[in-house]
Amino acid sequence: MNWPSIQFELTRPWWLLGLLALPAIAWYYHRSLVDLARWQRQISLGVRAVVVGLLVLAMAGLTLLRPTREQFVVFAVDQSMSLGDDARKAADDYVARAVAAAGTNRCAVLPFAAVPGRLRTGEDAKRPASSPEAAPAAAIDRMGTDLAAALEVASAAAPPFYVPRIVLISDGNATSGDALRAAAGLRGSVEVSTVPLPVRDDPEVQVSSVNVPAQVQQGEGFRIELVIDSNHDDDQGRVEVYRGDVKAADQPVKLKKGENRLSLSQTIEQGGMTPITARIVGARDTLLDNNSDFGLVFTSGKPRILLAESDPDQAKQLAWALEEQDLQVDVRPARGVPETLAELQNYDLVILSNVPATALTAKQMQATRSYVQDLGGGLIMLGGDQSFGLGGYYKTTLEEILPVRSDFEKEKEKPSLAMMLVIDKSGSMGGEKIEMAKEAARAAVELLGPSDQIGVLAFEGDNFWVSELHPCSDKGYVLDRIAALEAGGGTNMAPAMEESFETLRGAVAKLKHVIILTDGVSSPGDFRGIAEAMSAERITVSTVAMGADADQALLEEIAQVGSGRYYVADDPGQVPQIFAKETVTASKSAINEQPFTPTVVRPSQVLADVGLDSAPFLLGYVITRPKPTSEVILATENGDPLLSWWRYGLGMSVAFTSDAKSRWGAEWLSWPQFGQFWAQIARHALRKAEAKGTVVQVERRGKKTLVSLDAIEPSSKFLNRAETELTLIDPSLGTKAIEMAQTAPGRYQAEFDAARAGAYQLQFSQSKEGQAIGRQSRGLAVGYPDELRLRPANSELLRTIAETTSGRHDLKAEHVFDPSPRTVPRTTPLWPYLVGLAGLLFVLDVALRRIDLSLLPILRRRFPLSTEPV
């Protein structure tokens, strides 16, 4: 139904079928025996039909549509870091002046940056968009600008029955999203007007880019091009350039307003991936985060090995032997193992010599695993009294890489062990700490043999037996009891020490050991006296301080008096490694220090020309078990693995359970083929040499990165139809495999997002007809966020957005709420009125059927009673 400017609609038209009830009502009218005047019965019939019609229309959702020009305006206000205080104040002033002229129109404010913030309407919209109350800092990430997301959220915010309009207030410098595509999606539905804001005018200097070649030869000279932008002239600045951690250049620079380019020459004498970092200092500046940037240069040259040793002086003989074989070796302590892939990329092989797991952080282990698995790096672990099981590697990230397991079958003639775990379960041990303590206790149980015994005693204000001293032949019982351990209460350690002492004193075992774990300060007690009593009974005591709040001096004294070891676990995740190390050490079962000569189990070309038959004795080794798919090359006289390896991911992992220094390998140090033996094993485990005839280019385009690989066969023909895969490792060690598509003869390309700042590692691998061709490694440096870059306001983008949606560019505040030529229908549901009228008419209908109106004098004279039969 349609009148000028007014429309009606039915939202549930199928209810009109209810009008079929009208013929039935008419039929009952003709069959009625009611003795009333004809005119009264006819009026009753009409009223009843109207009631039914009104109810049917109400059920059918009869709605009144009236046109309206009232507007709902969403002010999308940019709050990103590229805008200074003056620009944000100008935006707040603009919104305030526009809202003052809103009249009967409605509005809302949407602050946004990297993501849209909280939409504010009503009185809340009158507060400045940049005020803390209006946009809490936690709600908006200012380190980015997403115009597309702001337009999408703003368009969805407008309620129905209003003419929607968006006013985008920004500098137009988007760092993410496709604003033009978002605007095109709003064409014809929402009008977007734009208001340009000025960018920062504070004194600002930035290092815009560090342009370096992707690959150079070792010792080859190359140029570094620095691009430095400034919004003012400045002659006080200096440029510092770092090659890795070494300062390579420091020189003054005169900056002019705009773009400045500076070229420097450099050489790199070591192979691997080297970051080249440039920093501007001393200039007049506002933001410091954009004062440095970096690039990554891959240098090919001699294979480079990282040799980590608990005592670096003990690694000199092995390092010299490898260097004599034309391998470059860096010797570091355990803390020198890199935590990032960018640093590990500098090496083709990592050797861990007698490095305990407790000396490595979780980041070091995770980075090493990714280095081997995803970047094709090599890992060799050498034995010692701090390695494999003795180093606490059981169930660690690195044990997953190794071809051998750190647990072992305990020999029957080895002495039996009775061990007590005394664990603090006070309230401060809640959450992750108690879970790590339970995990540590489980690891200890799993490492013990059937003839050993273990008990778990927890303490807070009182002592609680988690599991009394129990044979490890029934490990399931103990593990089930450990799972029920919960934290709560105070800290009183002395009674628990006494009870563990009394328990072990009565135990039948040749070795007796106590491990105490606590994270706090205990109530007073005779701790030294109890430790001395334990030592007198040949019960050793080791202590673990979990965190800085523990009484470290007391725990160290207890361990010293009790002839045990003392540990500090800064991270709760270290506790299972410590317990595993202590368990294996206390059992005195993981070391065999009987002299032996190696036995060749599986001949290998890797050991060609090495006369193992003439090799001297080795004086000991760590007992391990080979994993099912590993290759055991050399074994001991007892059949335990001595040299084994396997391929893990793209890389190689090797285990040598004896050592290469003066303890167990003392006789080998004077063996003429000592250097050749280790050089051939090292070369077998090295990351494979770079493929010849391939050139890799990495080009960053905003948050997208395009990588190209050009490959040529040895015959100088293009390498076509090769399976080419890119393994991408982001700064958080997330891994992604990307298939590279061939786009031209010999050229393969792929594109990926690189929005997060940091170093990305790229590993390229090619194969053809199932045959591996080669690998390439590259790096990608992503510096500070684009939001911090000096750029003029992008008025052209804002103008295009306005034109695309039929809006106005640079809209004045007083014209925001100008009458719109567009109208939208505003609906008014009529069912309440229809039902109300039907109710009134129903009362009238009842009256017409119950009261004989013809008996009234006036009506009787006007309408004489009919005698016509019904």
Secondary structure, DSSP 8 states (H G I E B T S, - for coil): -EETTEEEEESSGGGGGGGGHHHHHHHHHHH----S-HHHHHHHHHHHHHHHHHHHHHHTTEEEEEEE--EEEEEEEE--TTS-HHHHHHHHHHHHHHHHT-TT-EEEEEEESSSB---EEGGGGGS-TTSTTTS-TTT---S---HHHHHHHHHHHS-TTSEEEEEEEE----SSS-HHHHHHHHTTT-EEEEEE-----S--EEEEEEE--SEEETT-EEEEEEEEEESS-EEEEEEEEEETTEEEEEEEEEE-SEEEEEEEEEE--S-EEEEEEEEEESS--S-STTSEEEEEEEEE-S-EEEEEESSGGGGHHHHHHHHHTT-EEEEE-GGGS-SSHHHHTT-SEEEEES--GGGS-HHHHHHHHHHHHTT--EEEEE-STTSGGGGT-TTSHHHHHSSEES-----TTS--EEEEEEEE-SGGGTTHHHHHHHHHHHHHHHHS-TT-EEEEEEESSSEEEEEEEEEGGGHHHHHHHHHT----S----HHHHHHHHHHHHTS--SEEEEEEEESS------HHHHHHHHHHTTEEEEEEEESTTS-HHHHHHHHHHTT--EEEESSGGGHHHHHHHHHHHHHT-SEE-S-B--EESS--GGGTT--GGG---B--EE--EE-TT-EEEEE-TTS-EEEEEEEETTEEEEEESS-SSTTTSTTGGG-TTHHHHHHHHHHHHS---B-TTEEEEEEEETTEEEEEEEEB-TTSSB--S-EEEEEEE-TT--EEEEE-EEEETTEEEEEEE--SSEEEEEEEEEEETTEEEEEEEEEEEE-S-GGGS-----HHHHHHHHHHTT--BT--GGGTT---S--EEEEEE-HHHHHHHHHHHHHHHHHHHHS-GGGSHHHHHHS-------
